[in-house]
Amino acid sequence: MKTKKLNQKGFSHFEAIVLIVVLVLISAVGTFVYSRMHKSHAGSQYFHAPYAMTTDSLGHVWVANLLGNSVTELNAKDGSFVNVYSNYNYEFNYPYAITTDNLGHVWVANDRGSSLTELNAKDGSLVKVYDGASRSILNPTAITTDNLGHIWVVNGPAVTELNAKDGSFVNVYRNYYGSNRPYAITADNLGHIWVSNYSLNSVIELNAKDCSLVQELSAASYAFNFPSAITPDNLGHIWVVNGSAVTELNTKDGSLVKVYNDASYGFNVPTAITADNLGHIWVANSRSNSVTEINTKDGSLVKVYDGASRNILDNPTAITADKLGHIWVGNSPVVTELNAKDGSFIQVLK
């Protein structure tokens, strides 16, 4: 009777070779799965509650995934996937807001992490994670950059200012000028910072050089109603989303231009706003699953784009415009790309 020649562990040489091959395959699969879960998620856009969006000067779109604790990078030319950066390496924790500076960096405000994550826009490499304790940052919900090289962060009842070059702390302004739950922040081209105070129904204008108060605009004169989003256009105006209306201001003196609250504009719980380089304002309407386009020259309505005709506009909560003439809308599970020239549908990225 023939018997198998066994190795020292009781396996035949053939069985040992098969076992080694299986173990190698399991290791390779495990490494691949781990990489997919914790690093790049290559091959998938991976959107999970895209809540905030921005574009950089390199032609990329950056999407903060609130519930995915990640940031997705896309190529604005064709919407192709570049990468997904996960909380494993970048310590994202409820990324609530995102912006880019003029140094080629991306900044992400982590609400639950009470921190900021800085990335290099060229290759997505981590620059640094800034903890809130050393920079007086607590539950940040909005972030912007000015043309002086500073980062401005809304957190709790305060606004924190950092140096974009090294992330060093500049100052923190607590309960500044009566601010109560500042919700959104932006910078204009004149060196001013604009902060919307959600609870006080007001907007504060600050001088970016020294953060001195320029003025506080109240609800009585400007019809603010829980202002929740704010953006500048290229004509020198500031646009504020509040309640079911949009208020337009002149950045030179803060004077009221107009309040748009007509039913014809299709506003229905507007949650996000952006300006393109063609002279138009785009407003994402969360409840009606639509986007409103306005001409900045005269405030006239261009069109209201309903979600059905634009394939997928489902509870839009984020919107941004790139320099290539595209509009990007963050919906509950996806990102929708539109043509800024005519609002035509381009694609849905899942």
C-alpha positions, 0 to 999 in steps of 0.5 A, spaced: 500 500 500 502 506 497 502 512 502 503 519 501 510 522 503 508 527 508 512 534 511 513 535 518 506 538 519 503 532 516 501 535 509 503 532 503 508 537 499 502 538 494 497 540 499 502 544 502 503 548 496 496 549 495 495 551 502 500 556 501 497 559 494 490 559 498 493 563 504 497 568 499 490 569 495 487 570 502 492 575 504 492 579 497 484 579 498 484 582 505 489 587 503 485 589 497 479 590 501 482 593 507 485 599 502 478 599 499 475 600 506 480 605 509 484 608 503 482 610 496 476 606 495 479 606 488 474 605 482 468 608 486 466 615 487 463 613 494 458 619 495 455 618 502 451 624 504 455 629 500 454 636 504 459 641 502 463 642 495 468 646 493 473 647 487 480 648 486 484 652 481 487 645 478 480 644 475 478 639 481 471 638 485 472 636 492 466 633 495 465 633 503 461 626 505 458 628 511 456 621 513 461 617 510 467 621 513 470 622 507 472 627 501 471 625 494 475 628 489 473 629 481 476 631 475 471 637 473 473 636 465 469 630 465 467 628 472 472 622 472 473 619 479 480 622 482 480 619 489 477 618 496 480 620 502 478 617 508 477 618 515 483 612 516 488 617 514 485 624 514 481 624 521 475 626 518 469 626 523 463 629 520 466 633 515 461 639 515 464 644 510 470 645 505 474 650 502 480 652 498 485 657 499 490 661 494 496 656 496 493 650 493 490 647 499 484 644 501 481 645 508 475 641 511 472 643 517 470 636 522 464 638 526 464 632 531 471 632 531 472 639 532 478 639 528 480 642 521 484 637 516 488 640 510 490 637 504 495 638 498 490 639 492 496 637 487 496 630 490 491 629 495 496 628 501 495 630 508 498 636 510 496 636 517 490 635 522 489 641 526 486 639 533 480 644 536 483 645 543 489 649 540 486 653 536 479 655 539 475 651 534 469 647 537 464 643 532 466 648 526 460 648 521 463 653 516 469 655 513 472 660 508 478 663 505 480 671 504 485 674 499 490 676 505 492 668 506 487 667 512 482 661 514 476 663 517 472 658 521 465 658 524 464 654 530 459 654 536 458 662 537 465 664 535 469 665 529 476 663 529 482 666 524 488 662 522 494 663 518 493 659 511 501 658 510 502 654 517 495 653 520 497 657 526 492 661 530 491 668 529 485 670 533 478 667 536 472 672 536 467 670 541 460 672 541 463 677 536 458 683 535 452 680 538 453 674 534 449 668 536 450 661 532 453 664 526 452 659 521 455 661 514 461 665 512 464 668 506 469 673 503 469 678 498 474 681 493 474 688 497 477 685 503 471 683 507 468 677 511 461 676 511 458 672 517 450 670 517 447 669 524 442 664 524 439 665 530 439 673 530 437 673 523 442 678 521 449 679 517 455 681 520 461 685 515 468 685 518 474 688 515 479 682 514 485 686 516 484 686 523 477 683 524 474 690 526 466 691 525 464 694 519 457 694 520 451 689 522 445 688 518 439 686 521 432 683 519 428 689 520 431 692 514 434 686 510 428 681 511 433 676 514 429 670 516 434 664 519 440 666 514 443 659 512 448 660 506 452 666 503 456 667 497 459 673 493 458 674 485 463 677 480 459 684 480 461 686 487 454 683 491 453 678 496 447 673 496 444 671 502 439 665 503 434 666 508 428 662 510 424 661 503 427 667 500 434 670 497 437 677 499 442 681 495 447 686 498 452 691 495 459 689 498 461 696 497 456 699 503 452 693 505 446 696 502 440 692 500 439 691 493 433 686 493 429 681 496 427 675 492 421 671 495 416 671 489 413 664 488 416 665 481 423 663 483 421 657 486 425 657 492 423 652 497 427 651 503 433 653 499 440 650 503 446 652 498 448 657 493 453 659 489 455 664 483 458 662 476 463 665 472 458 667 467 454 672 471 449 667 474 447 665 481 445 658 483 440 656 489 439 649 491 432 648 493 432 642 498 424 641 499 422 641 492 428 638 489 430 643 484 435 648 482 434 656 481 438 660 476 438 668 477 441 673 473 446 677 477 446 683 472 438 685 474 436 679 479 431 676 473 429 669 473 433 665 468 429 658 470 427 653 475 430 646 474 426 641 477 429 634 479 425 630 474 428 633 468 435 633 471 435 626 472 437 626 479 436 632 484 434 629 491 434 633 497 440 638 494 444 640 500 450 643 496 452 646 490 458 649 487 461 652 480 467 650 477 471 655 472 469 650 466 462 652 466 459 646 470 455 646 476 455 641 481 449 639 486 450 634 492 444 630 493 442 625 498 446 619 495 449 622 488 452 628 485 449 631 479 453 635 474 449 641 469 451 645 464 452 653 467 450 655 460 443 653 459 442 648 465 442 642 461 443 635 464 450 632 463 451 626 468 449 623 475 455 621 479 454 615 484 
